[in-house]
């Protein structure tokens, strides 16, 4: 029994790599005999770090995809925020250059349905969809696939508004991904007064002005706190792009006090275990927050996209999230200080709320079992 998985894999992004590992882990729990093929973005960047034997198709090689689909019982597309039109949507590019996310993630779905292969959207994020053309395309895709799980309530509501009702609300698969039990990394804390603050900021080309302003405001707050507390800033890129690593270096130069750069050059499970040692995470990237929160570490989100604010809202942690367009500096400073001085209060609150989301994530496995049960 063969399953083909399509998503944003092999692009050097820790969050997507963690999603892939989670999906493969769940597939093997359902049936360890399943053969898995992954459509990967690049031949040069590793997509999967686990022990299972995985075959790959690099890029949208439609001839190879068609061949594998003819041998497969299921196409999984997901997870993550795949179905959006940040880069616009042009239907005429569907099978030409796949410009835009809707085209890139939809093309194999169309091939699968032409070949009568069942298709599941697995813990996906839907939106933003700015154009009516994008919304019509998403409605068509939603009607075409056999099953849909979405990772957040906003995605479920957007599909409902488009007339799709088959979706089930689950959660991001990474929320249940175990961190590596052992790594070669340790922060070696010498005293409980020494605090380690994880920091993840990303380049965000769709609103550079707001992102730059938020970064400036955050660094100002952190530099003030570094004069009051014994702090080391642990800068984590969560992405292998040279530009993201350079951003980490530039942040280190602008921060007062000690800084440590941890590039993403290991497995996502190992990177997640590094987050476990932090006292606090401050992050733009969604999965930087998920890595920390699922390990019981307080996290503050800087929301550049509704998916970030949506996570904190669903976890009933809204005060921990700040939109980059308008950061309340006083509230940000206050919650950072409280996380550093009263960590147990925050850890207890986080753990209770994360546990509920982890239970919801298991819906992904339940739906997957039903999809494979009759095969």
TIPAKOL-417084 format. One record per residue (C-alpha): x, y, z; residue in one letter. Coordinates in nm, 4 decimals. Layout:
BEGIN
+----------+----------+----------+------+
:        x :        y :        z : code :
+----------+----------+----------+------+
:        X :        Y :        Z :    A :
...
+----------+----------+----------+------+
END
This chain:
BEGIN
+----------+----------+----------+------+
:        x :        y :        z : code :
+----------+----------+----------+------+
:   0.0000 :   0.0000 :   0.0000 :    X :
:   0.1572 :   0.3279 :  -0.1152 :    X :
:   0.0800 :   0.6859 :  -0.0086 :    X :
:   0.2033 :   1.0034 :  -0.1815 :    X :
:   0.2558 :   1.3150 :   0.0340 :    X :
:   0.2664 :   1.6662 :  -0.1105 :    X :
:   0.3534 :   1.9845 :   0.0801 :    X :
:   0.6270 :   2.2413 :   0.1315 :    X :
:   0.8974 :   1.9861 :   0.2039 :    X :
:   1.2698 :   2.0009 :   0.1372 :    X :
:   1.2723 :   2.3809 :   0.1491 :    X :
:   1.4783 :   2.4043 :   0.4673 :    X :
:   1.1956 :   2.5189 :   0.6932 :    X :
:   1.1867 :   2.3633 :   1.0422 :    X :
:   0.8084 :   2.3887 :   1.0741 :    X :
:   0.7345 :   2.2100 :   0.7471 :    X :
:   1.0003 :   1.9466 :   0.8164 :    X :
:   0.8356 :   1.8836 :   1.1534 :    X :
:   0.4945 :   1.8519 :   0.9863 :    X :
:   0.6292 :   1.5931 :   0.7435 :    X :
:   0.7853 :   1.3928 :   1.0249 :    X :
:   0.4552 :   1.4028 :   1.2148 :    X :
:   0.2526 :   1.2825 :   0.9148 :    X :
:   0.4956 :   0.9985 :   0.8419 :    X :
:   0.4920 :   0.9013 :   1.2098 :    X :
:   0.1110 :   0.8881 :   1.2092 :    X :
:   0.0977 :   0.6895 :   0.8842 :    X :
:   0.3323 :   0.4278 :   1.0269 :    X :
:   0.1251 :   0.4098 :   1.3447 :    X :
:  -0.1824 :   0.3373 :   1.1339 :    X :
:  -0.0021 :   0.0693 :   0.9277 :    X :
:   0.3735 :   0.0164 :   0.9416 :    X :
:   0.3642 :  -0.1542 :   0.6004 :    X :
:   0.2660 :   0.1632 :   0.4155 :    X :
:   0.5158 :   0.2741 :   0.1516 :    X :
:   0.5644 :   0.6504 :   0.1472 :    X :
:   0.6677 :   0.8800 :  -0.1372 :    X :
:   0.7188 :   1.2537 :  -0.0747 :    X :
:   0.7123 :   1.5358 :  -0.3285 :    X :
:   1.0122 :   1.7447 :  -0.2212 :    X :
:   1.1073 :   2.0987 :  -0.3142 :    X :
:   1.4810 :   2.0378 :  -0.3553 :    X :
:   1.7340 :   1.7609 :  -0.4117 :    X :
:   1.9933 :   1.9458 :  -0.2062 :    X :
:   1.8031 :   2.0131 :   0.1172 :    X :
:   1.6962 :   1.7273 :   0.3399 :    X :
:   1.3200 :   1.6901 :   0.3881 :    X :
:   1.2936 :   1.3981 :   0.6327 :    X :
:   1.5291 :   1.3170 :   0.9206 :    X :
:   1.3637 :   1.0039 :   1.0601 :    X :
:   1.4426 :   0.6340 :   1.0302 :    X :
:   1.1663 :   0.5277 :   0.7902 :    X :
:   1.2505 :   0.4448 :   0.4288 :    X :
:   1.1098 :   0.7238 :   0.2112 :    X :
:   1.1164 :   0.7715 :  -0.1652 :    X :
:   1.1097 :   1.1159 :  -0.3244 :    X :
:   0.9849 :   1.3013 :  -0.6286 :    X :
:   1.1745 :   1.6279 :  -0.6713 :    X :
:   0.9684 :   1.9211 :  -0.7895 :    X :
:   0.6447 :   1.8797 :  -0.9788 :    X :
:   0.7647 :   1.6076 :  -1.2122 :    X :
:   0.4177 :   1.5304 :  -1.3457 :    X :
:   0.5272 :   1.2189 :  -1.5321 :    X :
:   0.6738 :   1.0694 :  -1.2136 :    X :
:   0.3831 :   1.1942 :  -0.9996 :    X :
:   0.1344 :   1.0285 :  -1.2365 :    X :
:   0.3308 :   0.7036 :  -1.2238 :    X :
:   0.3367 :   0.7008 :  -0.8428 :    X :
:  -0.0297 :   0.7984 :  -0.8156 :    X :
:  -0.1236 :   0.4979 :  -1.0312 :    X :
:   0.0438 :   0.2821 :  -0.7633 :    X :
:  -0.1006 :   0.4725 :  -0.4646 :    X :
:  -0.4145 :   0.4381 :  -0.2570 :    X :
:  -0.4043 :   0.7920 :  -0.1184 :    X :
:  -0.2647 :   1.1393 :  -0.1853 :    X :
:  -0.2071 :   1.3507 :   0.1268 :    X :
:  -0.1689 :   1.7255 :   0.0772 :    X :
:  -0.0575 :   1.9022 :   0.3917 :    X :
:  -0.0131 :   2.0190 :   0.6432 :    X :
:   0.0537 :   2.3849 :   0.6987 :    X :
:  -0.0740 :   2.7083 :   0.5496 :    X :
:  -0.0708 :   2.5874 :   0.1910 :    X :
:  -0.3876 :   2.7281 :   0.0396 :    X :
:  -0.3430 :   3.1057 :   0.0220 :    X :
:  -0.2822 :   3.3676 :  -0.2448 :    X :
:  -0.0061 :   3.5848 :  -0.0998 :    X :
:   0.1762 :   3.5356 :  -0.4314 :    X :
:  -0.1435 :   3.5883 :  -0.6320 :    X :
:  -0.3309 :   3.3197 :  -0.8216 :    X :
:  -0.3355 :   3.2710 :  -1.1977 :    X :
:  -0.5250 :   2.9610 :  -1.3212 :    X :
:  -0.3330 :   2.9583 :  -1.6484 :    X :
:  -0.0150 :   2.8713 :  -1.4540 :    X :
:  -0.1595 :   2.5526 :  -1.3074 :    X :
:   0.0490 :   2.3094 :  -1.5120 :    X :
:   0.3065 :   2.5519 :  -1.6548 :    X :
:   0.5185 :   2.7019 :  -1.3787 :    X :
:   0.2856 :   2.6511 :  -1.0802 :    X :
:   0.3296 :   3.0146 :  -0.9777 :    X :
:   0.1392 :   3.0733 :  -0.6546 :    X :
:   0.0558 :   2.8364 :  -0.3718 :    X :
:  -0.2924 :   2.7438 :  -0.4950 :    X :
:  -0.1485 :   2.6154 :  -0.8212 :    X :
:   0.1468 :   2.4325 :  -0.6695 :    X :
:  -0.0601 :   2.2403 :  -0.4148 :    X :
:  -0.3626 :   2.1819 :  -0.6394 :    X :
:  -0.1978 :   2.0269 :  -0.9448 :    X :
:  -0.1328 :   1.6804 :  -0.7928 :    X :
:  -0.4875 :   1.6795 :  -0.6526 :    X :
:  -0.6312 :   1.7175 :  -1.0008 :    X :
:  -0.4104 :   1.4352 :  -1.1310 :    X :
:  -0.5112 :   1.2133 :  -0.8387 :    X :
:  -0.8822 :   1.2600 :  -0.8994 :    X :
:  -0.8390 :   1.1972 :  -1.2723 :    X :
:  -0.6763 :   0.8659 :  -1.1725 :    X :
:  -0.9494 :   0.7888 :  -0.9147 :    X :
:  -0.7063 :   0.8129 :  -0.6211 :    X :
:  -0.8477 :   0.9236 :  -0.2857 :    X :
:  -0.7196 :   1.2589 :  -0.1611 :    X :
:  -0.6962 :   1.4107 :   0.1855 :    X :
:  -0.6100 :   1.7656 :   0.2880 :    X :
:  -0.4237 :   1.6995 :   0.6135 :    X :
:  -0.4291 :   1.9635 :   0.8898 :    X :
:  -0.4114 :   2.2477 :   0.6404 :    X :
:  -0.4438 :   2.6195 :   0.6918 :    X :
:  -0.6752 :   2.7984 :   0.4497 :    X :
:  -0.6252 :   3.1636 :   0.3607 :    X :
:  -0.5817 :   3.4423 :   0.3179 :    X :
:  -0.7710 :   3.4337 :  -0.0110 :    X :
:  -0.7864 :   3.7899 :  -0.1377 :    X :
:  -0.9396 :   3.7450 :  -0.4824 :    X :
:  -1.2746 :   3.6016 :  -0.5848 :    X :
:  -1.0890 :   3.3842 :  -0.8354 :    X :
:  -0.8859 :   3.2303 :  -0.5507 :    X :
:  -1.2002 :   3.1661 :  -0.3494 :    X :
:  -1.3691 :   2.9913 :  -0.6435 :    X :
:  -1.0597 :   2.7761 :  -0.6945 :    X :
:  -1.0507 :   2.6826 :  -0.3250 :    X :
:  -1.4189 :   2.5914 :  -0.3305 :    X :
:  -1.3584 :   2.3664 :  -0.6317 :    X :
:  -1.0609 :   2.1991 :  -0.4616 :    X :
:  -1.2576 :   2.1533 :  -0.1404 :    X :
:  -1.5421 :   1.9871 :  -0.3279 :    X :
:  -1.3016 :   1.7660 :  -0.5211 :    X :
:  -1.1030 :   1.6093 :  -0.2356 :    X :
:  -1.2396 :   1.3214 :  -0.0306 :    X :
:  -1.1543 :   1.4451 :   0.3168 :    X :
:  -1.0295 :   1.7608 :   0.4873 :    X :
:  -0.8871 :   1.8307 :   0.8298 :    X :
:  -0.7937 :   2.1896 :   0.9134 :    X :
:  -0.5574 :   2.3050 :   1.1833 :    X :
:  -0.7524 :   2.6080 :   1.3060 :    X :
:  -1.1055 :   2.7359 :   1.3479 :    X :
:  -1.0549 :   3.0279 :   1.1066 :    X :
:  -0.9710 :   2.7850 :   0.8244 :    X :
:  -1.2819 :   2.5805 :   0.9007 :    X :
:  -1.4948 :   2.8954 :   0.8949 :    X :
:  -1.3445 :   3.0125 :   0.5658 :    X :
:  -1.4241 :   2.6802 :   0.4012 :    X :
:  -1.7775 :   2.6962 :   0.5395 :    X :
:  -1.8195 :   3.0436 :   0.3913 :    X :
:  -1.7220 :   2.8948 :   0.0541 :    X :
:  -1.9903 :   2.6276 :   0.0853 :    X :
:  -1.7628 :   2.3424 :   0.1964 :    X :
:  -1.8835 :   2.1375 :   0.4924 :    X :
:  -1.6768 :   1.8166 :   0.4934 :    X :
:  -1.3857 :   1.9670 :   0.6925 :    X :
:  -1.3077 :   1.8533 :   1.0461 :    X :
:  -1.1300 :   2.0751 :   1.2949 :    X :
:  -0.8044 :   1.9193 :   1.4139 :    X :
:  -0.4743 :   2.0912 :   1.4974 :    X :
:  -0.1260 :   2.1377 :   1.3621 :    X :
:   0.0506 :   1.7960 :   1.3689 :    X :
:   0.3630 :   1.9463 :   1.5263 :    X :
:   0.1766 :   2.0065 :   1.8533 :    X :
:   0.2142 :   1.6317 :   1.9271 :    X :
:   0.5596 :   1.5744 :   1.7770 :    X :
:   0.7940 :   1.4517 :   2.0511 :    X :
:   1.1185 :   1.6397 :   2.0977 :    X :
:   1.4374 :   1.4397 :   2.0686 :    X :
:   1.5133 :   1.2631 :   2.3962 :    X :
:   1.8853 :   1.3312 :   2.3654 :    X :
:   2.0903 :   1.5901 :   2.1790 :    X :
:   2.4461 :   1.7168 :   2.1862 :    X :
:   2.3182 :   2.0597 :   2.2839 :    X :
:   2.2731 :   2.2046 :   2.6300 :    X :
:   2.2457 :   2.5598 :   2.7597 :    X :
:   2.4327 :   2.4577 :   3.0778 :    X :
:   2.2514 :   2.6976 :   3.3073 :    X :
:   2.4750 :   2.7985 :   3.5963 :    X :
:   2.2070 :   2.9642 :   3.8078 :    X :
:   1.8280 :   2.9840 :   3.8151 :    X :
:   1.8618 :   3.3613 :   3.7851 :    X :
:   2.0162 :   3.3252 :   3.4411 :    X :
:   1.7349 :   3.3431 :   3.1840 :    X :
:   1.7472 :   3.2211 :   2.8247 :    X :
:   1.5111 :   3.3983 :   2.5855 :    X :
:   1.4561 :   3.2349 :   2.2481 :    X :
:   1.4129 :   3.4804 :   1.9647 :    X :
:   1.2788 :   3.4165 :   1.6154 :    X :
:   1.2185 :   3.7028 :   1.3746 :    X :
:   1.1694 :   3.6496 :   1.0043 :    X :
:   1.1951 :   3.8481 :   0.6853 :    X :
:   0.8367 :   3.9359 :   0.5875 :    X :
:   0.8216 :   4.0893 :   0.2418 :    X :
:   0.4437 :   4.1415 :   0.2363 :    X :
:   0.4561 :   4.4113 :   0.5063 :    X :
:   0.8181 :   4.5165 :   0.5480 :    X :
:   0.7298 :   4.8436 :   0.7186 :    X :
:   0.5330 :   4.6820 :   1.0030 :    X :
:   0.7852 :   4.3998 :   1.0442 :    X :
:   1.0759 :   4.6446 :   1.0649 :    X :
:   0.8943 :   4.8653 :   1.3152 :    X :
:   0.7980 :   4.5672 :   1.5334 :    X :
:   1.1557 :   4.4409 :   1.5266 :    X :
:   1.2867 :   4.7819 :   1.6353 :    X :
:   1.0333 :   4.8021 :   1.9200 :    X :
:   1.1077 :   4.4503 :   2.0416 :    X :
:   1.4842 :   4.5004 :   2.0408 :    X :
:   1.4405 :   4.8215 :   2.2395 :    X :
:   1.2386 :   4.6349 :   2.5048 :    X :
:   1.4841 :   4.3435 :   2.5176 :    X :
:   1.7840 :   4.5714 :   2.5535 :    X :
:   1.6163 :   4.7455 :   2.8460 :    X :
:   1.5441 :   4.4109 :   3.0110 :    X :
:   1.9013 :   4.2912 :   2.9582 :    X :
:   2.0150 :   4.5730 :   3.1880 :    X :
:   1.7817 :   4.4487 :   3.4595 :    X :
:   1.8119 :   4.0678 :   3.4293 :    X :
:   2.0888 :   3.8195 :   3.3606 :    X :
:   1.9784 :   3.7204 :   3.0101 :    X :
:   2.1170 :   3.5298 :   2.7125 :    X :
:   1.9291 :   3.5689 :   2.3848 :    X :
:   1.9094 :   3.2431 :   2.1891 :    X :
:   1.8447 :   3.3442 :   1.8285 :    X :
:   1.6847 :   3.0611 :   1.6278 :    X :
:   1.6379 :   3.1020 :   1.2531 :    X :
:   1.3968 :   2.8066 :   1.1973 :    X :
:   1.4994 :   2.8212 :   0.8304 :    X :
:   1.8094 :   2.7244 :   0.6308 :    X :
:   1.7968 :   3.0204 :   0.3913 :    X :
:   2.1208 :   3.2226 :   0.4029 :    X :
:   1.9128 :   3.5394 :   0.4362 :    X :
:   1.7497 :   3.4067 :   0.7546 :    X :
:   2.0865 :   3.3160 :   0.9064 :    X :
:   2.2179 :   3.6599 :   0.8162 :    X :
:   1.9150 :   3.8121 :   0.9875 :    X :
:   2.0045 :   3.6169 :   1.3019 :    X :
:   2.3589 :   3.7574 :   1.2882 :    X :
:   2.2293 :   4.1116 :   1.2495 :    X :
:   1.9939 :   4.0667 :   1.5453 :    X :
:   2.2811 :   3.9459 :   1.7610 :    X :
:   2.4733 :   4.2644 :   1.6786 :    X :
:   2.1792 :   4.4851 :   1.7805 :    X :
:   2.1099 :   4.3112 :   2.1110 :    X :
:   2.2919 :   4.4151 :   2.4258 :    X :
:   2.4416 :   4.1442 :   2.6405 :    X :
:   2.5036 :   3.7821 :   2.5478 :    X :
:   2.3585 :   3.6240 :   2.2338 :    X :
:   2.3781 :   3.2726 :   2.0977 :    X :
:   2.2803 :   3.1842 :   1.7401 :    X :
:   2.1298 :   2.8401 :   1.6861 :    X :
:   2.0886 :   2.7812 :   1.3113 :    X :
:   1.8497 :   2.5146 :   1.1900 :    X :
:   2.1086 :   2.2510 :   1.1009 :    X :
:   1.9667 :   1.9422 :   1.2716 :    X :
:   1.6445 :   1.7399 :   1.2778 :    X :
:   1.3218 :   1.9210 :   1.3726 :    X :
:   1.2959 :   1.6957 :   1.6806 :    X :
:   1.6405 :   1.8066 :   1.7947 :    X :
:   1.5564 :   2.1703 :   1.7271 :    X :
:   1.2387 :   2.1258 :   1.9296 :    X :
:   1.4393 :   1.9847 :   2.2213 :    X :
:   1.6508 :   2.3018 :   2.2179 :    X :
:   1.3335 :   2.5052 :   2.2663 :    X :
:   1.2551 :   2.2945 :   2.5720 :    X :
:   1.5546 :   2.4447 :   2.7540 :    X :
:   1.4409 :   2.8039 :   2.7089 :    X :
:   1.2751 :   3.0162 :   2.9745 :    X :
:   1.0775 :   3.2104 :   2.7141 :    X :
:   1.0284 :   3.2125 :   2.3359 :    X :
:   0.9465 :   3.5292 :   2.1406 :    X :
:   0.8634 :   3.4413 :   1.7824 :    X :
:   0.7165 :   3.5489 :   1.4526 :    X :
:   0.7138 :   3.2042 :   1.2917 :    X :
:   0.4134 :   2.9960 :   1.3890 :    X :
:   0.6133 :   2.6791 :   1.4484 :    X :
:   0.8649 :   2.8544 :   1.6712 :    X :
:   0.5698 :   2.9213 :   1.9016 :    X :
:   0.4355 :   2.5659 :   1.8606 :    X :
:   0.7763 :   2.4088 :   1.9326 :    X :
:   0.8057 :   2.6053 :   2.2571 :    X :
:   0.4448 :   2.5864 :   2.3749 :    X :
:   0.4172 :   2.2111 :   2.3185 :    X :
:   0.7253 :   2.1714 :   2.5408 :    X :
:   0.5612 :   2.3781 :   2.8144 :    X :
:   0.7735 :   2.6872 :   2.7531 :    X :
:   0.5977 :   3.0265 :   2.7697 :    X :
:   0.5865 :   3.1881 :   2.4269 :    X :
:   0.5031 :   3.5331 :   2.2971 :    X :
:   0.3832 :   3.5550 :   1.9392 :    X :
:   0.4443 :   3.8452 :   1.7023 :    X :
:   0.1599 :   3.8035 :   1.4578 :    X :
:   0.2280 :   3.8835 :   1.0924 :    X :
:  -0.0508 :   3.6503 :   0.9766 :    X :
:  -0.3852 :   3.5442 :   1.1219 :    X :
:  -0.2514 :   3.1905 :   1.1676 :    X :
:  -0.0236 :   3.3166 :   1.4475 :    X :
:  -0.2896 :   3.5126 :   1.6351 :    X :
:  -0.5319 :   3.2249 :   1.5718 :    X :
:  -0.3057 :   2.9791 :   1.7541 :    X :
:  -0.2853 :   3.1970 :   2.0640 :    X :
:  -0.6580 :   3.2650 :   2.0558 :    X :
:  -0.7432 :   2.8940 :   2.0338 :    X :
:  -0.5086 :   2.8266 :   2.3260 :    X :
:  -0.6829 :   3.1026 :   2.5237 :    X :
:  -0.3478 :   3.2856 :   2.5361 :    X :
:  -0.4525 :   3.6023 :   2.3536 :    X :
:  -0.2560 :   3.8376 :   2.5870 :    X :
:   0.0633 :   3.6575 :   2.4780 :    X :
:   0.0249 :   3.7624 :   2.1126 :    X :
:   0.0935 :   4.1024 :   1.9564 :    X :
:   0.0151 :   4.2114 :   1.5974 :    X :
:   0.3242 :   4.3512 :   1.4254 :    X :
:   0.1145 :   4.6401 :   1.2902 :    X :
:   0.0570 :   4.7788 :   1.6392 :    X :
:   0.2523 :   4.6499 :   1.9370 :    X :
:   0.1512 :   4.7670 :   2.2842 :    X :
:   0.5042 :   4.8186 :   2.4192 :    X :
:   0.3960 :   4.8500 :   2.7815 :    X :
:   0.1981 :   4.5228 :   2.7717 :    X :
:   0.4792 :   4.3455 :   2.5874 :    X :
:   0.7380 :   4.4483 :   2.8451 :    X :
:   0.5062 :   4.3540 :   3.1297 :    X :
:   0.4328 :   4.0024 :   3.0061 :    X :
:   0.7982 :   3.9318 :   2.9237 :    X :
:   0.9005 :   4.0319 :   3.2742 :    X :
:   0.6233 :   3.8279 :   3.4329 :    X :
:   0.7224 :   3.5198 :   3.2301 :    X :
:   1.0799 :   3.5602 :   3.3553 :    X :
:   0.9935 :   3.6235 :   3.7206 :    X :
:   0.6877 :   3.3957 :   3.7633 :    X :
:   0.7565 :   3.1128 :   3.5181 :    X :
:   0.5567 :   2.8409 :   3.6931 :    X :
:   0.2310 :   3.0362 :   3.6692 :    X :
:   0.2712 :   3.0660 :   3.2932 :    X :
:   0.3872 :   2.7083 :   3.2448 :    X :
:   0.0814 :   2.5706 :   3.4265 :    X :
:  -0.1562 :   2.7797 :   3.2185 :    X :
:   0.0141 :   2.6822 :   2.8948 :    X :
:   0.0246 :   2.3105 :   2.9700 :    X :
:  -0.3477 :   2.2922 :   3.0478 :    X :
:  -0.4403 :   2.4645 :   2.7220 :    X :
:  -0.1881 :   2.2819 :   2.5035 :    X :
:  -0.3133 :   1.9451 :   2.6275 :    X :
:  -0.6603 :   2.0168 :   2.4865 :    X :
:  -0.5133 :   2.1091 :   2.1482 :    X :
:  -0.3006 :   1.7936 :   2.1464 :    X :
:  -0.6137 :   1.5870 :   2.1973 :    X :
:  -0.7775 :   1.7628 :   1.9039 :    X :
:  -0.4786 :   1.6879 :   1.6814 :    X :
:  -0.5558 :   1.3161 :   1.7077 :    X :
:  -0.8523 :   1.3767 :   1.4768 :    X :
:  -0.5972 :   1.3749 :   1.1953 :    X :
:  -0.5156 :   1.0130 :   1.2707 :    X :
:  -0.8833 :   0.9177 :   1.3091 :    X :
:  -0.9692 :   1.0601 :   0.9673 :    X :
:  -0.6607 :   0.9026 :   0.8117 :    X :
:  -0.7591 :   0.5612 :   0.9491 :    X :
:  -1.1033 :   0.5940 :   0.7923 :    X :
:  -0.9473 :   0.6925 :   0.4608 :    X :
:  -0.7215 :   0.3852 :   0.4623 :    X :
:  -0.9640 :   0.1493 :   0.6345 :    X :
:  -1.1467 :   0.0356 :   0.3245 :    X :
:  -0.8336 :  -0.0263 :   0.1217 :    X :
+----------+----------+----------+------+
END
